[in-house]
Structure formats: structure tokens, C-alpha cells
Amino acid sequence: MQDPTSAAGALAAPSQPAVERFTIELDTGGTFTDGYVSSPSRAIRSKVDTTPHDLTEGILRCIDQAAAEVGADRAELLRRTDVVRLSTTVGTNVLINRSGAKVGVLMDRALYDDVVRRLPPRLPLSAALVEPLSLAAPDAEASTVAALRRLLERGARIIVVALDDGPDLAERERTVRAFIAAEYPRHYLGAVPILPSHEVTLTPSPFVRLCTAVLDAYLHPVMSRFLYRVEDELRRSGYSRPLLVAQSNGGTSRVAKTTAIRTWGSGPAGGVAGAAALAELLGLQNVVSVDVGGTSSDLAVLRHGRWTYAVQPVLDGVPASLPVLELESIGIGGGSISSVLSGELEVGPKSAGAQPGPAAFGLGGQDATVTDAACVLGLFDPAHFLGGRKSLDPAAARRAVEEQVARPLATSAEDAARRILAGAARAVGRAVARALADRGLSAADTWLFATGGGGGLLASAMAAEAGLAGAYAFPLSPVFSAFGLSRLDLLHAYEVRAGDGDLGETLAALARRARRDMRGEGVDAREIAFRLEAEVSASDGRVDAVDLGDASALDVTVARAKEYGTALRLLRLKAIAPGRRGEIARRNGASAPPSGTREVAWTSRAQATPVHDWDALPAGARFEGPTIVESNDTTLAIPPGTSARVGAWGEIVLTRGSRSGA
């Protein structure tokens, strides 16, 4: 008998089927928690209600829903998962709800005298507790400890050390931290987290550096507890790799290498990355992506398929040094509340949120929302909303629209509902038109990507309002930001000031540090690419980011940076490693008749409207409005006068008139 352990025996043994491997992308929003789970052979969308009392619960439910579709339990799915990437609105919500940590600030007297009077009257800065220091005094250590005690007695739970600018900034801030550590070692219960401002950003503006550090400290405890809890729950459930967290600059990193402030705007960043990937796939140059969520709509303009950065955004009224994908947030979403003031209809910016949500959700909501208006018009199947995972209450939706909008306007519920949807589309469409005009782009040559759970309801109207070429809607639109996370690379960024010593040597040292950090992500050093980015002061006072390109030849890149002379503020070395991409399924060509009809009040008289199953539509299918296309998690409204074409990846191109699409 042949020895099965021999080489010949091993070759003759039957091969084992390859185990299907997955990526999991998760996006926690204000209303829904979205998931995009994919393998080389399939892509699964999952969507559950966000659980505000404990966001981790909604995340695990989202994974469970996808696992059920895979035919596995949570543990089995996670054991077969190569990467989990997460974006979150926790940071945004902390600022909105004013629920961050009580921050204490130790700053030297020169900065105190110059900055305190300029602090914006906005939380968290106005709530920060401030104590001045004098490091030149003989009793510097004792006075520092005394100042810290006063901050702790007044309730500070995290301390920012922000000193005046200078070449020895890092050394002076570390000295203050050493004074504190000597009095309160980490093993003491009285120890408190200490955050030197230079470790958050090296921006040369002391005021912006202070603001950025305070914002980071304000978010840090809440964000840290949340992210580590998610990672711990994933590990308990069978996942053995680091949780990767999306950052506002369009990259990801593991929890231990993520700063709190860089998670701000991470969800929309995923959506922008997804839009860029699909624009490239579809060969589109100019795209405006609008992600219509439950609370707001996030707008991003892609020129030649590329996104743009802002390096000094304003977060909740506070300036910050934070590279972030340029987005505009508009207070229009599925949960936007409609009301009549002085005889005029207003839609948004107030939202019903996840709790109680729209009246149609049957959770006690009394306000008329965009979702309620769509329900009144018949755009949804109330018994099979979200694939039957949620039932809508049409009577409650009608009652809210009648009481809050129709009666004050002396019109019917259906007319009021049409006005609500038109008002929502008008607000977003006008914002799109302004954004394109500001960038000198032709609206007629720009396509709309209507994404998010509510994008399909407003797609055609938003494109028409802005004068765009047309609109694209995608089967993965309701989980678009989650899908976009699968397009993000691992990214670590390191800053150095333009005037700090030998730039070449400093950047080379940072590159060595980046390789060590990337090893912690499980990345082979040969997979790492380096790019150099410069922050440059513009003549109008703005700060712009300039991509200096491949930084593998540092001497060449540094020479390019020095050409900016005194306008050069700082350099940012970016270490990038490709992440595993999520998959997109192609469509085959075959006929697919409507699955039924639905009475929809497109005009004053309801009309029997064909309903198509989006997941069954073949590539190349064409139809005219009025039509409804729906899947288990989204609805696309195609009104009268609009043509639709299904593309190779299931995308639907909407155009008005004779234009047939790109």
C-alpha cells in the first residue's frame, strides 16, 4: 500500500475545497448600522437599527444578519474573516450631544495670555478648565503639580499640555508630563491621561494646535471605550486579527494606532472612497456623490475621479489641524422633520433620529419626515420594508403628514408628501449646484451618485434640480459608506515641521518608525509605499495640502518641498499598504419582468406602477418611469419622464429626456 505521508501519496490525496474567506466592513450611523460582507464569489449587504444605548449591540446584530445569509453563525463567519474595518459617527455625536470628557489644559503663561481671550464660545473649548504655568520659575515642578491638582479638583478627567511654539516644544511638553508622572505614577488611582499637544499635531499655529489637542482629548475617553469594546467583542466571538478603524484622511489603522480626532468624519470618508472606486470603474470624470442617510446628506465632489482634502477644517465651530476628505453635510435625510412656519414648508435640519424615528416606524414618532412622505405616496411596501425586517405603519405616517403639513397648508396628505420630497430634493440639489459652481465645474458634464438609504427616493429630482447629466444609483447604495471602507488602504501619517533640523534625516527616521508600526498591522515591509504631502500657506490665508508624490527617493522629494520656501509649514510622510478589497458582483444578461405593481401617487391621481426586484435585474435592461426598483434594503423611485438603464454591476443610470446615459 502506498504511504499516504509520502510525496506521491500527498499528490494523490484528494484536494480539500478552499475555505471561503471574507472581508467585513461596518459603518455605524445615527439611524442604521450598515454592513458589507464580501468574498471573491459574493457580496452581502446587511442593515440593522443603530442601538444608541450600546452601539456594539447593533454592530454584532449586523454581523449576525450577514452570517445568517452566509449560512454560518457569528463565530464561524469571524473565523473566516481576513479583515474587519469600522467607521463610526461616535465622534460626531459626542460633539453634537456635548457628551465628551471634562478637559483640563495646562499652558504656559505666554500662550495663556495670548490664547485664552480668543477661545471660541463653543464646547468643548468653552468648557475646558485652564491653568497657566511658568516653566522658567524656580518652583516649576511644584507649581505644575499644584496647577494639576486644581484641575483635578474641578473635575478634569484628561489633561492637555499645550505650550507656546518654539523649536524645543516637544522637550518642554515632555518635561511637564514628567513632572506629573513623578507625582502621579500610572499605577496610582489618581493618575490621569496626559496629552501633549505636539503629539496630536505639529501645526505651527499655537492656537490651532491647542484647539486640535482639546478636541482630541474631549473625544478620547468615549472613543477609546467604544473601539476597544468592539474589538474585545469581536475577539470573544472568534475574530483573531486587529480591528481596523477608518480615519478622516481616507485610510485605516488598528485601534492602538488611531487617535480619537482622526475618526471624526470616518463614515463619510468611506462613502467618498467608494464613489472614487466606482467612478474609475465606470470611466466617469466628474462626479458629485450624495449619501442620503437618516439624519443628513454628505456631499463630495470628485474631479477626474479624485477626492480633495481640507487640512484645517472647522469642527463644531472649532478650528483643527486634521487632514480630512472635503465634504459638505446638509441637514436632509430620511428622518428629516417637515414643518410649516409662517405658511412656508421647511424640511430639516431637525431629525427624528433612530429613536423614535419617523412616525411610520411605529415607535412613537409624531413628526412628519421624508420617510413618512414616501410612505404616504406609496413608494414603500409597508409589510416588507427592509426586506420584511421592519413593518411600516402607513396610518401613522399619514396622520403625521396630515397634522404637521397638510392641514397648515390646506392641502391633501398626498400633495403635502410630494412637497416634502420636492423640498428635500431642492435643498440638496441647490447645495450640489453651489458646490460645482465653486469649483468651476459644468453641471451638465457631471453625474450624480445617489447613495445612502434615502438616495434612491430623491435621485432623479436632485439631479434635475442641480442640472446634472443624470444620476447613478447602486444596489449597494444603502450600505455605500460600508462598501467604501473596503477601498481604504492601511495608512499611517507622521508630521515634521519644515524648519526642524535636517528634513531628509528626520523623514528617514519616520520611515523606519512607519515600518515598525506597519509590522504591528501584519504588513510586510515590501508592501509599504511612501508618499510625501506638504502643508503650504496660501496667499489668502488658507492652508492647502500639496501631494509631492512618491517619497521612496527622499532627497528628491524633500528638494521639491523646499521649492515652496517660507510658505512651507510642515511635511506629512504617509506610509500606505494596500488593504484587501471587497468584491463587487457583475450582472448577467437575462430578461426580468416586473415582480408586481403598486399604487403610487406620483401626481394628484394614484397610478399602478411596475415594481422590479433590483437584485434580479440583468445588465442591459431598460425601462421608463414611472417605475419602482427595490431590494431588501432600498427603494429607487423612477418618476414619469425618466429613463433607466441597468449597467454591468447592477447600477441604474437615470436620465431625463432623450439622453441615454454615459
Backbone hydrogen bonds, N-H to C=O, Kabsch-Sander energy under -0.5 kcal/mol:
donor,donor_aa,acceptor,acceptor_aa,energy
6,S,3,D,-1.8
10,A,6,S,-2.7
11,L,7,A,-2.1
12,A,8,A,-1.8
13,A,9,G,-1.3
22,F,80,R,-2.4
23,T,38,S,-2.1
24,I,83,V,-2.6
25,E,36,Y,-1.8
26,L,85,R,-2.7
27,D,34,D,-2.6
28,T,87,S,-2.1
29,G,27,D,-0.7
29,G,32,F,-2.2
33,T,48,V,-3.0
34,D,27,D,-2.8
34,D,32,F,-0.5
35,G,46,S,-3.1
36,Y,25,E,-2.2
37,V,44,I,-2.7
38,S,23,T,-1.9
39,S,42,R,-2.8
42,R,39,S,-0.7
44,I,37,V,-3.5
46,S,35,G,-2.3
48,V,33,T,-2.2
50,T,31,T,-2.4
54,D,51,T,-1.6
57,E,54,D,-1.3
58,G,54,D,-0.9
59,I,55,L,-1.8
60,L,56,T,-2.4
61,R,57,E,-2.1
62,C,58,G,-2.1
63,I,59,I,-1.9
64,D,60,L,-2.5
65,Q,61,R,-2.4
66,A,62,C,-1.7
67,A,63,I,-2.7
68,A,64,D,-2.2
69,E,65,Q,-1.3
70,V,66,A,-1.9
71,G,67,A,-1.5
72,A,67,A,-2.8
77,L,73,D,-2.4
78,L,74,R,-2.6
79,R,75,A,-2.1
80,R,76,E,-1.2
80,R,77,L,-0.6
81,T,78,L,-1.4
82,D,22,F,-2.9
83,V,22,F,-0.7
84,V,242,P,-0.5
85,R,24,I,-2.6
86,L,244,L,-2.5
87,S,26,L,-2.4
89,T,28,T,-1.0
93,N,89,T,-2.9
94,V,90,V,-2.4
95,L,91,G,-1.7
96,I,92,T,-2.3
97,N,93,N,-3.1
98,R,94,V,-0.8
99,S,94,V,-1.9
101,A,218,Y,-2.0
103,V,101,A,-0.7
104,G,158,I,-2.7
105,V,129,L,-3.6
106,L,160,V,-3.0
107,M,105,V,-0.6
107,M,131,E,-2.0
109,R,133,L,-2.2
112,Y,108,D,-2.7
113,D,109,R,-2.7
114,D,110,A,-1.4
115,V,111,L,-3.0
116,V,112,Y,-1.7
118,R,115,V,-2.4
119,L,115,V,-0.6
119,L,116,V,-1.1
122,R,120,P,-2.1
125,L,122,R,-0.6
126,S,122,R,-2.6
128,A,124,P,-0.6
128,A,125,L,-1.1
129,L,103,V,-2.8
131,E,105,V,-2.6
133,L,107,M,-2.0
137,A,134,S,-1.4
140,A,137,A,-1.5
143,S,139,D,-2.9
144,T,140,A,-2.1
145,V,141,E,-2.2
146,A,142,A,-2.2
147,A,143,S,-2.2
148,L,144,T,-2.3
149,R,145,V,-2.4
150,R,146,A,-1.9
151,L,147,A,-1.9
152,L,148,L,-2.6
153,E,149,R,-2.5
154,R,150,R,-1.3
155,G,152,L,-1.5
156,A,151,L,-2.5
157,R,102,K,-2.9
158,I,102,K,-1.0
159,I,193,P,-2.7
160,V,104,G,-3.2
161,V,195,L,-2.0
162,A,106,L,-2.4
162,A,160,V,-0.7
169,L,166,G,-1.7
172,R,168,D,-2.4
173,E,169,L,-2.5
174,R,170,A,-2.2
175,T,171,E,-1.7
176,V,172,R,-1.8
177,R,173,E,-1.9
178,A,174,R,-2.2
179,F,175,T,-2.2
180,I,176,V,-1.9
181,A,177,R,-2.6
182,A,178,A,-2.0
183,E,179,F,-1.1
184,Y,180,I,-3.2
188,Y,185,P,-2.1
191,A,188,Y,-1.4
195,L,159,I,-3.2
197,S,161,V,-2.9
199,E,196,P,-1.5
200,V,197,S,-1.5
201,T,197,S,-2.0
209,R,205,S,-2.7
210,L,206,P,-2.5
211,C,207,F,-2.6
212,T,208,V,-2.6
213,A,209,R,-2.3
214,V,210,L,-2.6
215,L,211,C,-2.5
216,D,212,T,-2.4
217,A,213,A,-2.5
218,Y,214,V,-2.6
219,L,215,L,-1.8
220,H,216,D,-1.8
223,M,219,L,-2.6
224,S,220,H,-3.1
225,R,221,P,-2.3
226,F,222,V,-2.2
227,L,223,M,-2.8
228,Y,224,S,-2.3
229,R,225,R,-1.8
230,V,226,F,-2.3
231,E,227,L,-2.5
232,D,228,Y,-2.6
233,E,229,R,-2.5
234,L,230,V,-2.4
235,R,231,E,-2.3
236,R,232,D,-2.5
237,S,233,E,-1.3
238,G,235,R,-1.4
239,Y,234,L,-2.6
244,L,84,V,-2.5
245,V,253,S,-3.5
246,A,86,L,-3.1
247,Q,251,G,-2.7
248,S,262,R,-2.8
250,G,247,Q,-1.7
252,T,489,D,-1.7
253,S,245,V,-1.5
255,V,243,L,-1.0
257,K,254,R,-1.5
258,T,255,V,-1.9
262,R,259,T,-0.9
263,T,260,A,-1.7
264,W,261,I,-1.2
266,S,263,T,-2.1
269,A,265,G,-1.6
270,G,266,S,-1.6
270,G,267,G,-0.6
271,G,267,G,-1.4
272,V,268,P,-2.2
273,A,269,A,-2.2
274,G,270,G,-2.4
275,A,271,G,-2.2
276,A,272,V,-2.4
277,A,273,A,-2.1
278,L,274,G,-2.2
279,A,275,A,-2.5
280,E,276,A,-1.9
281,L,277,A,-2.1
282,L,278,L,-2.5
283,G,279,A,-0.7
283,G,280,E,-0.7
284,L,279,A,-2.6
287,V,285,Q,-0.6
287,V,302,L,-2.2
288,V,447,W,-2.5
289,S,287,V,-0.5
289,S,300,A,-2.9
290,V,449,F,-2.7
291,D,289,S,-0.5
291,D,298,D,-2.5
292,V,290,V,-0.8
292,V,451,T,-2.7
293,G,291,D,-0.9
293,G,296,S,-2.6
297,S,330,I,-2.8
298,D,291,D,-2.0
299,L,297,S,-0.5
299,L,328,E,-3.1
300,A,289,S,-2.2
302,L,287,V,-3.5
302,L,300,A,-0.5
303,R,301,V,-0.6
303,R,306,R,-1.6
304,H,302,L,-0.5
305,G,285,Q,-2.3
306,R,303,R,-1.7
310,A,324,V,-2.6
311,V,543,V,-0.6
315,L,313,P,-0.6
315,L,318,V,-3.1
316,D,314,V,-0.7
318,V,315,L,-1.6
320,A,313,P,-2.2
322,L,311,V,-1.2
322,L,320,A,-1.0
324,V,310,A,-2.6
325,L,248,S,-2.3
326,E,308,T,-3.1
328,E,299,L,-2.2
330,I,297,S,-3.1
332,I,330,I,-2.6
334,G,293,G,-2.7
335,G,294,G,-2.6
336,S,333,G,-1.7
337,I,350,K,-2.9
338,S,368,A,-3.7
339,S,346,E,-2.4
341,L,339,S,-0.5
341,L,344,E,-2.7
344,E,341,L,-1.9
346,E,339,S,-3.2
348,G,337,I,-2.5
348,G,346,E,-0.5
352,A,335,G,-2.5
354,A,30,G,-0.6
357,G,352,A,-1.8
359,A,367,D,-0.9
361,F,358,P,-1.7
362,G,359,A,-1.9
363,L,358,P,-0.5
368,A,338,S,-0.6
369,T,367,D,-0.6
370,V,336,S,-1.0
371,T,334,G,-2.4
373,A,369,T,-2.1
374,A,370,V,-2.1
375,C,371,T,-2.0
376,V,372,D,-2.4
377,L,373,A,-1.8
378,G,374,A,-0.7
378,G,375,C,-0.8
379,L,374,A,-2.2
380,F,374,A,-0.5
384,H,381,D,-1.7
385,F,382,P,-0.7
385,F,390,K,-0.8
387,G,384,H,-1.1
388,G,385,F,-0.6
389,R,386,L,-1.5
390,K,385,F,-1.9
392,L,382,P,-2.7
393,D,360,A,-2.3
397,A,393,D,-2.1
398,R,394,P,-2.8
399,R,395,A,-2.5
400,A,396,A,-2.2
401,V,397,A,-2.4
402,E,398,R,-2.9
403,E,399,R,-2.6
404,Q,400,A,-2.7
405,V,401,V,-2.0
406,A,401,V,-2.7
407,R,402,E,-2.8
409,L,405,V,-1.7
410,A,406,A,-0.6
410,A,407,R,-1.3
411,T,406,A,-2.1
416,A,412,S,-2.4
417,A,413,A,-2.4
418,R,414,E,-2.4
419,R,415,D,-2.2
420,I,416,A,-2.1
421,L,417,A,-2.3
422,A,418,R,-2.4
423,G,419,R,-2.7
424,A,420,I,-2.3
425,A,421,L,-2.5
426,R,422,A,-2.5
427,A,423,G,-2.1
428,V,424,A,-1.9
429,G,425,A,-3.0
430,R,426,R,-2.5
431,A,427,A,-1.4
432,V,428,V,-2.3
433,A,429,G,-2.4
434,R,430,R,-2.3
435,A,431,A,-2.2
436,L,432,V,-2.2
437,A,433,A,-2.3
438,D,434,R,-2.6
439,R,435,A,-1.0
440,G,437,A,-1.2
441,L,436,L,-2.5
445,D,442,S,-0.9
446,T,443,A,-1.7
447,W,286,N,-2.0
448,L,470,G,-2.4
449,F,288,V,-2.4
450,A,448,L,-0.7
450,A,472,Y,-2.7
451,T,290,V,-2.7
451,T,449,F,-0.9
452,G,477,S,-2.2
454,G,292,V,-2.5
455,G,292,V,-0.5
455,G,452,G,-0.9
456,G,452,G,-0.5
457,L,454,G,-0.7
458,L,454,G,-0.9
458,L,455,G,-0.5
459,A,455,G,-1.2
462,M,458,L,-3.0
463,A,459,A,-2.2
464,A,460,S,-2.2
465,E,461,A,-2.4
466,A,462,M,-2.0
467,G,463,A,-0.7
467,G,464,A,-0.6
468,L,463,A,-2.5
469,A,443,A,-0.8
469,A,446,T,-2.4
470,G,446,T,-0.6
471,A,654,L,-2.3
472,Y,448,L,-3.4
473,A,652,I,-2.0
477,S,474,F,-2.0
479,V,476,L,-1.5
480,F,477,S,-1.8
483,F,479,V,-2.7
484,G,480,F,-2.7
485,L,481,S,-1.1
485,L,482,A,-0.6
486,S,482,A,-0.6
486,S,483,F,-1.6
487,R,484,G,-2.0
488,L,485,L,-1.7
489,D,250,G,-0.6
490,L,577,A,-2.3
491,L,252,T,-2.8
492,H,575,A,-2.2
494,Y,573,L,-2.2
496,V,571,L,-2.3
498,A,569,R,-1.7
500,D,497,R,-1.3
501,G,499,G,-1.2
503,L,501,G,-0.8
506,T,502,D,-2.5
507,L,503,L,-2.8
508,A,504,G,-2.1
509,A,505,E,-2.1
510,L,506,T,-2.1
511,A,507,L,-2.2
512,R,508,A,-1.8
513,R,509,A,-2.0
514,A,510,L,-2.6
515,R,511,A,-2.0
516,R,512,R,-1.7
517,D,513,R,-2.6
518,M,514,A,-2.8
519,R,515,R,-1.6
520,G,516,R,-1.0
520,G,517,D,-0.6
521,E,518,M,-1.3
522,G,519,R,-1.6
523,V,518,M,-2.1
527,E,524,D,-2.3
528,I,525,A,-1.2
529,A,576,I,-3.0
531,R,574,K,-2.1
532,L,549,G,-2.1
533,E,572,R,-2.3
534,A,546,V,-2.8
535,E,570,L,-2.7
536,V,534,A,-0.6
536,V,544,D,-2.8
537,S,567,A,-2.8
538,A,542,R,-3.0
541,G,538,A,-1.7
544,D,536,V,-2.8
544,D,542,R,-0.5
546,V,534,A,-2.9
548,L,532,L,-2.8
548,L,546,V,-0.7
549,G,532,L,-0.5
551,A,530,F,-3.0
554,L,552,S,-0.9
556,V,553,A,-0.5
557,T,553,A,-2.0
558,V,554,L,-3.1
559,A,555,D,-1.8
560,R,556,V,-1.7
561,A,557,T,-2.0
562,K,558,V,-2.3
563,E,559,A,-0.6
563,E,560,R,-0.7
564,Y,561,A,-1.9
565,G,562,K,-1.7
567,A,564,Y,-1.8
568,L,565,G,-1.5
569,R,535,E,-3.1
570,L,535,E,-1.0
571,L,496,V,-3.2
572,R,533,E,-3.2
573,L,494,Y,-2.9
574,K,531,R,-3.1
574,K,572,R,-0.6
575,A,492,H,-3.1
575,A,573,L,-0.6
576,I,529,A,-3.0
576,I,574,K,-0.5
577,A,490,L,-2.0
587,R,648,A,-3.4
590,A,588,N,-0.5
595,S,611,V,-2.6
596,G,611,V,-1.0
598,R,609,T,-1.9
600,V,598,R,-0.6
600,V,607,Q,-2.3
601,A,377,L,-2.4
602,W,600,V,-1.7
603,T,605,R,-0.6
607,Q,600,V,-2.5
609,T,598,R,-2.6
611,V,596,G,-2.8
612,H,628,I,-2.9
614,W,612,H,-0.8
614,W,630,E,-2.8
616,A,613,D,-1.5
617,L,613,D,-0.7
617,L,614,W,-1.2
619,A,588,N,-1.2
620,G,646,V,-2.8
621,A,618,P,-1.5
623,F,644,A,-1.9
625,G,642,T,-2.9
627,T,638,I,-2.3
628,I,610,P,-2.5
629,V,636,L,-2.3
630,E,612,H,-2.7
631,S,634,T,-2.4
636,L,629,V,-3.6
637,A,456,G,-1.9
637,A,635,T,-0.6
638,I,627,T,-2.6
638,I,636,L,-0.6
641,G,625,G,-0.7
642,T,639,P,-1.4
643,S,655,T,-3.3
644,A,623,F,-2.5
645,R,653,V,-1.4
646,V,621,A,-2.6
647,G,651,E,-3.5
650,G,647,G,-1.6
652,I,473,A,-3.0
653,V,645,R,-2.9
653,V,651,E,-0.5
654,L,471,A,-3.5
654,L,652,I,-0.6
655,T,643,S,-2.1
657,G,641,G,-1.0
659,R,656,R,-0.8
